[in-house]
Structures are given as structure tokens and as C-alpha cells.
Amino acid sequence: MGHGIKLDPAVERWAHLRENTHLYYAWNKRNTRRSVFWLAAVPLGLTALAYATQDKWNLAASQTNAQMNNEKSQ
């Protein structure tokens, strides 16, 4: 098995770099910006979204005949 298979050097190089990322990774301006974005901006944005929509809907009401939005009936 495996006879006659042509190995693509570009794919083999990519696989080697992917498996050994920890050896080739270096902190630079681009990596720092991306890391700060994903580690700070995204959680802060999701937290702000959660606080903005808190108590906006009554999901327990979906199992009863009550209104799903928290507006009072007139």
C-alpha cells in the first residue's frame, strides 16, 4: 500500500508547519492585534449584548398563554 502515490512537497511542508506551530510561532504586531481582539473585544462585545437584551423577552411565557415580550397588556 502506498506505492505510486505522489507526495506534494507544498502539502508536506504545510503539514509539517501545522504540526509544529509552537516551534515557529512568534509574537509580532499582527498576532498581538488578533489575540487582543479575540481575547478581549469579543467577550466584551458579547457581554454588552447580553446586558442590552437582559429581561427583554420572557422565554418561560412561551410555555403558557402569557405574552413573550415584557410589555404590559392594556
C-alpha positions as CSV (number, residue, x, y, z in Angstrom):
1,M,0.0,0.0,0.0
2,G,1.3,3.5,-0.7
3,H,3.2,2.6,-3.9
4,G,2.8,5.0,-6.7
5,I,1.5,7.8,-4.5
6,K,3.0,11.2,-5.4
7,L,3.6,13.4,-2.4
8,D,3.1,17.1,-3.0
9,P,6.1,19.0,-1.3
10,A,3.9,22.0,-0.6
11,V,1.3,19.9,1.2
12,E,4.0,18.1,3.2
13,R,5.6,21.5,4.2
14,W,2.2,22.8,5.3
15,A,1.5,19.7,7.3
16,H,4.9,19.9,9.0
17,L,4.5,23.6,9.9
18,R,0.9,22.9,11.1
19,E,2.1,20.1,13.4
20,N,5.0,22.2,14.8
21,T,3.3,25.6,15.1
22,H,4.6,26.0,18.6
23,L,8.2,26.0,17.2
24,Y,7.6,28.6,14.5
25,Y,5.1,31.0,16.2
26,A,6.4,34.4,17.0
27,W,4.7,37.4,18.6
28,N,4.5,40.3,16.3
29,K,2.2,43.3,15.7
30,R,-0.3,41.3,13.7
31,N,-0.5,38.4,16.1
32,T,-0.8,40.7,19.0
33,R,-3.7,42.6,17.5
34,R,-5.6,39.5,16.6
35,S,-5.0,38.0,20.0
36,V,-6.2,41.1,21.8
37,F,-9.3,41.2,19.5
38,W,-10.3,37.6,20.1
39,L,-9.4,37.5,23.8
40,A,-10.8,40.9,24.9
41,A,-13.0,42.6,22.3
42,V,-15.2,39.6,21.5
43,P,-16.0,38.7,25.1
44,L,-16.6,42.3,26.0
45,G,-18.9,42.7,23.0
46,L,-20.9,39.5,23.9
47,T,-21.2,40.7,27.5
48,A,-22.5,44.1,26.3
49,L,-25.0,42.3,24.1
50,A,-26.2,40.1,27.0
51,Y,-26.7,43.1,29.2
52,A,-28.5,45.0,26.5
53,T,-31.0,42.2,25.9
54,Q,-31.4,41.1,29.5
55,D,-35.1,40.8,30.6
56,K,-36.2,41.8,27.1
57,W,-38.1,38.5,26.5
58,N,-39.9,36.2,28.8
59,L,-39.0,32.8,27.5
60,A,-40.9,31.0,30.2
61,A,-44.1,32.6,28.8
62,S,-43.7,30.5,25.6
63,Q,-45.0,27.5,27.5
64,T,-48.1,29.4,28.7
65,N,-50.6,31.8,27.2
66,A,-48.8,34.8,28.5
67,Q,-47.1,37.4,26.4
68,M,-43.5,36.6,25.4
69,N,-42.4,40.3,25.4
70,N,-42.4,42.0,28.8
71,E,-44.8,44.8,27.7
72,K,-47.9,45.1,29.8
73,S,-51.2,44.4,28.3
74,Q,-53.7,47.3,28.0
